Amino acid sequence: MPDSNHNADLPNVVVIATGGTIAGTAASGDDGVYESGKVGVETLIQAVPEASRIANLTGIQIASIGSQDMNDVVWMQLAKELDRALSDDSVSGAVITHGTDTMEETAFFLNLVVDSDKPVVLTGAMRPATALSADGPLNLYNAVAVAASTKAIGHGVLVVANDSIHGAREVTKTNTLTVQAFESPNMGLLGALHYGTFRMFRKPQRRHTTNSIFSIRSIEELPPVVVVFAHSNMSGDLIRAAVAMGARGIVLAGVGNGNASNRAIKAMLDAREQGVVIVRSTRSSSGAVLRNQEIDDDAKGFVVSDQLNPAKARVLLQLGLTQTDDVGVVQDYFWTY
């Protein structure tokens, strides 16, 4: 860990920046129109001097994008950079600054491919760095506090925002405007913070990180998987289009218990005949999709997402397809992770 200000008594934390609102700038403090990813990682760190009093911080900039532009290439680069950083015995943990819109997807991806029990914490902001009462500085400080602490070891990848600690599998963005933007609807928080002091309430129940069969060290690329949103008067056209475009997997954001119209189900069956793996998730904000209820999944060869929302079901299906296209094995992944 280079730096003339290095304090041997403090833990070492790597801060990896990808852009997002936390690094955004606007023309004035009360301007809601801003540009994401304009502030570099060193400036972010310097803006929160309190964080450097609880850990030695090293910044790495791998992208400067809004998270709506997050993609598989950046994911792979991020995971490999994170793997390298955590392999250093002197590093206690890592913080990743990220846009809030797709943070839950990146967190879940890293939760499954990074083979380390060291704390990995994603954080971001709902207000740009130039805003009145910007939420980014405290979020960054709290994220560093968690990443630097042995109390967070073995909890998988975490999301820290607005004094709350969420698990990567459960967290989702539930509000487009307020700083209370993240919730974990099915399971609740993993922990809570107050100016860097925190308590962990529980550990994640599903396998992750060091107990995952997926590893960034063995993945070269991610197969194409798309999400199709169910609605009234739904045809099967988008499902057929996804197959024609080369999708190896399709996640249905179904109504209720992962359901869809008869026309859509027919298109899903046609896709199965062409080897495409179909996962039924739900557009509902909480609950689980159950097997063999309204739809006979065993007969049709479908997979259900359990509690994973469509975005995270897509992530797990992508990773699952790097191993197999056997729907029985893929279903086991959804029970396990």
Secondary structure, 3 states (H helix, E strand, C coil): CCCCCCCCCCCEEEEEEEECHHHCEECCCCCCCEECCCCCHHHHHHCCHHHHHCCEEEEEEEEEECHHHCCHHHHHHHHHHHHHHHCCCCEEEEEEECCCCCHHHHHHHHHHHCCCCCCEEEECCCCCCCCCCCCHHHHHHHHHHHHCCHHHCCCCEEEEECCEEEECCCCEECCCCCCCCEECCCCCCCEEEECCEEEECCCCCCCCHHHCCCCCCCCCCCCCEEEEECCCCCCCHHHHHHHHCCCCEEEEEEECCCECCHHHHHHHHHHHHCCCEEEEEECCCCCCECCCCCCCHHHHCCEECECCCHHHHHHHHHHHHCCCCCHHHHHHHHHHC
